[in-house]
């Protein structure tokens, strides 16, 4: 397990990057996109490795969620989304519906 709810989002992203999750992903038009390249991945090309929710210190309703994703071509990265009242439900539903990556 890489992520921890006792860490901040930034600390968890740093931990994920140390484990090789280097690509910043985003969700648009039903696909996962790489922020710094033109690569796009369909639902059947992505696996959910792990995820963790983080609550804001001042407002528990203002949270975020961090997903670790591995793609069929070996690309590994992370995707963030608002959670709670700022949730992007399309993104969250898409990622949570991905197949889970089997642990080695």
N, C-alpha and C positions, 0 to 999 in steps of 0.2 A: 504494500500500500504506500502510495507516494503522498497523497493529500491528507490534510488534517484540519478539522474545524477549529482547532486551537491556534492555527496559524492565520495570518492575514492572507488576503487574496494574493498580494505581491509575494509573500513568502512561499505560498504554494506554487505560484508560477515559477519562481526561482528553483524550487525543488523539482518541478516537472522538467524544466529545461536541463537540469543536471542529469536527469534520467533519459534525455534524448528527445523530449517533446518540444521541438524547437520552432515549429511552424505556428503562426497565429492564424487560426481559421475564423471564418465568419459564415453565417447561413444566409442564403438568398435564393429565391426562386426554386426552392425544393432541393438545393444542393449545398454541399460544403465547399467553400472556396478558400484558397490560400491567399492571405492578405498581400504577400509580396511577389506573387507569380500569377500566371494565368491558369494554374491547375484548378480543376473542379472535380468533385467526387459525388457520385450518386449514392443513394441510400445503401445499395448492395455492395459498395466498395469501402464502407467505413465500419469500424467496430468501436464500441464504447469500452474504454479500458477502465475508467474510474470517474467519479464526479464527487464534488463536495460543495455544500452551500455555506455561504458566509453572510452573517448578519451585520448590519451597520451598528456601530457602537451606540449611537444616539437614538436610532429608530429601528427596532427589530423587523418592522414591515418593509424597510428599505434594505434589501439584501441583494446578493449576487450569487451566481452559481458558476462553477468552473468545471468544464468537461475535459477529460483527456481522451483523445481520439487517435486511433491508428488506422491507416488506410491500406488497402490491398497491395499497393505498390511499395509498402514499407514506410511511407511518410508518417511521421508522428508529430502531433501538435496539440494545441489546446484551443478551446472556444469558451468565451465568457458570455453571460447573459444576465440581465436583471432578473431578480426573483422577488416574489411578493407582489406589491402593488405595481412595480415597474417591470414585471415579467414580460418577456417576449414569448408568448405561449407557442407560437409556431416553431420557433427554434428549440425550445425545451421539449416539446412533443416529438419533434423529429429526432433529436439526439437520444432521448430516452427510449425511442423505438428501435434504435440500432441493435444489432446483435452484440452480445457481450463478448469481449475478447477473453479467450480461455487463458488462465494463468499457467505459467510454465512450471 
